[in-house]
C-alpha cells in the first residue's frame, strides 16, 4: 500500500479495476459450474479455473482494502 492518500484519478482507476476483476470472478464461477455439470468434467481445466478465481479474489480484496480510508488509531 502507498503511504500517500489516493487522488481521485487513482481511486477511479482502482474502482474500475475492481469492477473488472469482480466481473471476471463471477464469470469464472459460472464457467466452473457449467463445466462441473457437463459430463464428463475436465478436471484439469476446472482446477486451473478455480486457481485463477482464487487469485482474482485475493486481488479484489487487496483493491478493496486500498479503497477503504485508513482510520487513525
N, C-alpha and C positions, 0 to 999 in steps of 0.2 A: 504494500500500500504506500501511497505517496504521503509525504509529510505536509504538503501544502493542500489547502482546500481546493476542491474541484471547481473550475469555472463552468458557466452554463453550457458552453460548447462541449466540454468533456463529459458533463452529465448527460447531455443529449446523445452523445456517441455511445456512452455506456448503456443507456436505456435502449437504444436501437440494437446494439449487440446483444443485450439481454433478451430482447424480444425475439431476435432471430434464433438464438440458442434454445429458447423455450419452444418455439415452433418446431425446430428440428428434433428436440427431445420428444415432443408429443407425436410427431410423425414417426419417429423410430419406434415408439411404443405401439403404434398402430401396425406397423410393418411386422414387428416381432410377434404380436398377437396373431396376425394373419398367417405368418409362417408356421407358428405352432399349431394352428387349427387346420392347416392344409397338409394332409398326409402325402408322402412322408416328410416330416420337417427336416430341413437342412441344419443339422445340429451345429456345424461349424459356423455357418452364417449367423445363426441365432446367437451363438456365443460372442461372435465379433460385434454384432449389433448391440448386444447388452453391454459389452465393454465400452463401446462408443457412447452409449446412453449414460453410463456412469461417469465417464469423463465430462460429458456435457453438463450433467447435474453438478459436478464439482465446480466447473467454470461458472455456472449460473449462480451458485452460492457465493463464489468469490465476487462476482459483479454486484450481487445484491448487497453484500457487505460494504462494498466500495460506495454504493449509493446511499447507505444509511449514514447520516452525520454522526461523528464521534460526540459522545456525551461526556463532558468533563466529570471526573470522579469527585 
